[in-house]
Amino acid sequence: MKTLKYVSLMFIAFVFILGCSGNSGKLKTQSERDSKLTQQELINNWSDYHIRYNHRVIVFDPKEDDKNILVGNSWGTVKDQETWTRLVNGNERLPTKGYTNQVWGNEIREIWFTDNRLYGYVTHQPNELVSTQIVDENTVRLWHGRSEDRRSY
């Protein structure tokens, strides 16, 4: 009888862990060297990406794949070289809130799906909490919020 209870509890724990782990993508922080190389690649090939931004986060979604990264409605979009240059230089203003984006130059993080497929890249302010949620096999949604940790980095 004890064995049956033990096996039942183990099965319930396994199902619980499995259910909780499958709904989010992974964010992998690149090393400082790799981050600088990726930043240079993104600067040189910006037109190969759907680039969305707000005053704390920039997201790079490759155009030539069947995967999508969803963000909020009030994000800016890079559509030309001038906007991209202003974003990299830290003087691009958001049309809806008037904030200036000063994110470029922070570390680059990779957005991965659970089966080890790269979805794109994200960079954000150091005290911004960023996570992803899987919508379907080709779509992730990016969430972000301000950390309560107010230390400067």
C-alpha positions in Angstrom: 0.0 0.0 0.0 2.8 2.4 0.8 4.4 1.7 -2.6 1.2 2.5 -4.4 1.0 5.9 -2.5 4.6 6.6 -3.2 4.2 5.8 -7.0 1.0 7.9 -7.1 2.7 10.9 -5.5 5.7 10.6 -7.8 3.3 10.5 -10.8 1.4 13.6 -9.7 4.7 15.5 -9.1 5.9 14.5 -12.5 2.7 15.6 -14.3 2.8 18.9 -12.3 6.4 19.6 -13.2 5.8 18.7 -16.9 2.7 20.9 -17.0 4.5 23.9 -15.5 7.6 23.7 -17.7 6.2 23.6 -21.2 4.7 27.1 -21.7 7.7 29.4 -21.8 10.6 30.0 -24.1 14.1 30.4 -22.8 16.2 33.5 -22.8 19.9 32.9 -23.0 22.3 35.7 -22.2 25.3 35.8 -24.5 28.8 36.2 -23.3 30.2 39.8 -23.5 32.3 38.8 -26.6 29.3 37.1 -28.4 27.0 40.0 -27.5 29.4 42.5 -29.1 29.6 40.3 -32.3 25.8 39.9 -32.4 25.4 43.7 -31.9 27.7 44.3 -34.9 25.8 41.8 -37.0 22.5 43.5 -36.0 23.9 46.9 -36.9 25.1 45.7 -40.3 22.0 43.6 -41.2 19.2 45.5 -39.4 16.9 45.2 -42.5 16.9 41.4 -42.1 14.8 41.8 -38.9 11.5 43.1 -37.8 12.7 45.4 -35.1 10.2 46.6 -32.4 11.2 48.8 -29.4 9.9 50.7 -26.5 12.0 52.8 -24.1 13.3 49.8 -22.2 13.5 46.9 -24.7 14.5 46.2 -28.3 13.3 43.0 -30.0 14.8 41.5 -33.2 12.6 39.0 -35.1 14.2 37.6 -38.2 12.1 38.2 -41.4 13.2 35.1 -43.3 11.7 32.5 -41.0 8.2 31.3 -40.2 8.5 32.3 -36.5 7.0 35.3 -34.8 7.7 37.3 -31.7 4.7 39.2 -30.4 5.0 42.4 -28.3 2.6 45.1 -27.1 0.7 47.5 -29.3 2.4 50.7 -28.3 5.9 49.7 -29.5 7.8 51.5 -32.2 8.9 49.8 -35.4 12.1 50.3 -37.3 11.2 50.8 -41.0 14.2 52.8 -42.3 17.9 53.5 -41.8 17.2 56.9 -40.1 15.1 55.4 -37.4 17.6 52.6 -36.9 20.5 55.0 -36.6 18.5 57.1 -34.1 17.7 54.0 -32.1 21.4 52.9 -31.9 22.5 56.4 -31.0 19.9 56.5 -28.2 17.9 59.5 -29.4 14.8 57.8 -30.9 11.7 59.1 -29.2 8.6 56.9 -28.9 5.6 58.6 -30.6 3.1 57.6 -27.9 4.9 58.4 -24.7 7.7 60.7 -25.7 10.3 58.6 -23.9 13.8 58.3 -25.5 15.1 54.8 -26.1 18.5 54.3 -24.6 18.8 50.6 -24.6 21.3 49.9 -27.3 24.7 48.7 -26.0 23.3 46.4 -23.3 23.9 42.7 -23.5 22.1 40.7 -26.2 19.9 37.8 -25.2 18.7 35.0 -27.5 15.1 33.9 -27.5 14.8 30.1 -27.8 11.9 27.8 -28.2 11.7 24.6 -26.1 12.9 22.4 -28.9 16.1 24.5 -29.4 14.9 26.8 -32.2 16.3 30.3 -32.1 13.5 32.9 -32.5 15.4 36.1 -32.4 17.2 38.5 -30.0 16.3 41.0 -27.3 18.3 43.6 -25.5 17.0 45.6 -22.5 17.9 47.8 -19.6 19.6 45.8 -16.9 16.8 46.0 -14.3 14.1 45.1 -16.7 12.4 41.7 -16.2 11.9 40.0 -19.6 10.3 36.6 -20.2 8.6 34.8 -23.1 5.5 32.7 -23.3 4.8 30.2 -26.1 1.7 30.9 -28.0 2.0 28.1 -30.6 4.8 26.2 -32.3 5.8 29.3 -34.4 5.0 32.1 -32.0 6.2 33.4 -28.7 5.0 36.5 -26.8 7.5 38.7 -25.0 6.6 40.1 -21.6 8.5 42.7 -19.7 8.2 44.7 -16.5 10.4 46.8 -14.3 12.3 45.1 -11.5 11.7 46.4 -8.0 15.5 46.2 -7.5 16.5 49.9 -8.0 20.3 49.5 -7.7 22.2 51.0 -10.6 24.4 48.5 -12.5 
